[in-house]
Amino acid sequence: MAVDRTQIGPRLVGRDLEESLRAPGDWLLYGALLAGWVVLWRVHAHHLLLGPVADAAQTHPWIHVFLPPSLVWLAMGTLLLLFRTLMWIRYRPFPPVDFATAPFLTVVIPAYNEGPMVLQAIASVVRARYPRDRLEIFAVDDGSRDDTWNYIAEAARRWPELVRPIRFRRNRGKRAALAAAFRRGRGEIFVTIDSDSVLEPEALLAIAGPFRDPAVGAVAGKVGAYNRRCGWLPRMLHVRYILSFDLLRAAESAYGTVYCCPGALSAYRASVVRRVLRQWLRQTFLGSPCTYGEDRALTNYILELGYHSVYQRAAVVHTLVPEDYRQLCRMFLRWDRSYVREELRFLKVVRRRPPLYRFLALFDRLVTNLRYPINYGTLLLVLVLAQQEPIVLLRFLLAVGAVSTLYALYYLRSERSVDFLYGVAYSYFSLFALTWIFPYAVFTVRARAWLTR
């Protein structure tokens, strides 16, 4: 199939700005964001951080090596945030399909040691608004050691016309579980849902909508925390998830390059998946088989064929998130290892993107990835300077709070909730408790453990 790579841009990027600003409450947020940028630049940048660093540079000449690239990155980051904000304001969900024109869907739910939660996941798909004669559900037990199969079998008994159970005698990995259903599925679109996730009723009609455009190969749904009321950590993660989707993926969708369509809820054009299935299953990195990050890997393969990946805000799923520190670290280790691998692969993929999209993607990835050396360098600089001037550490912590408060305003546009305060708290939690994870993930990137249990 020949893909017109220019089709999607004008429709997404060129949406009527006036329509985007109709909600009166949003005007206050946009004004607060504008004021926040000004304050952040004048007070935070010039007085909280740059002033003390400039003073320290008079007595520590080595700081001059670090300062110029940091200033360049700060300017580039501000420009990137401005672009993302404009795309975020302009973004509107795709119209859903209706019952008369709804395509045949194959929904795939891979499960491993999920227990009763897998039954809730299947039930949420069964109860979703979608034509029953154009829907099939594959529930795949990937060699679970608990009673997961019993719940899948129960679902097949309850809804025999919809649920197709598959059982592996031994654990073969999530890719193999997905592939088993992809090979048997009859749908025009494959929808993947994690076994610890619950769909909202309109999600299937919504996620099929973007595929009206033949240039679209993959669609990312919107993910929130199912157990957000179960403690401070899930509340913080819910805010992080909403920002990750309703800000970042909404902006990425503007140039048809959502970098990761998540396992919790994504959809793929079936004909495209079949073209990349074999190489996706056999993917290796530095000589080691890839056993995690199947969602981002599949997104990369689809982008490499010239198709677009987009975000559908109206397709909502709620997924279980970690409730303790150990689970959280295992999740982020898995994510960061696949991030390193697929970011390197994207350098090859990006050459297949249309020129404008290629430029935007390269600029986005350059600024995003430079944050790692800059942030770790800044942290080291602060620790060194704080030994002589403890006030520097306080200024740095105030700067972290200022930036996180600005991002909280983006969250308030998606959800009018005081939970935005948990987003500010997460910034400090991440600084003190999660900073070690990315470097460790880089040095252990060839590890194969799935780290789900």
Secondary structure, DSSP 8 states (H G I E B T S, - for coil): ----TTSHHHHHHTS-HHHHT--HHHHHHHHHHHHHHHHIIIIIIIIIIIHHHHHHHHH-TTHHHHHHHHHHHHHHHHHHHHHHHHHHHH--------TTT---EEEEEEESS-TTHHHHHHHHHHTSSS-GGGEEEEEEEES-SSSHHHHHHHHHHH-TTTEEEEEESS---HHHHHHHHHHH---SEEEEE-TTEEE-TTHHHHHHGGGGSTTEEEEEEEEEETTTTS-HHHHHHHHHHHHIIIIIIHHHHTTTB-S---TTEEEEEHHHHHHHHHHHHT-EETTEE--S-HHHHHHHHHHHTT-EEEEEEEEEEEE----SHHHHHHHHHHHHHHHHHHHHHHHHHGGGS-HHHHHHHHHHHHHHHHHHHHHHHHHHHHHHHHTT-THHHHHHHHHHHHHHHHHHHHHHHH--STTHHHHHHHHHHHHHHTTTHHHHHHHTTT-------
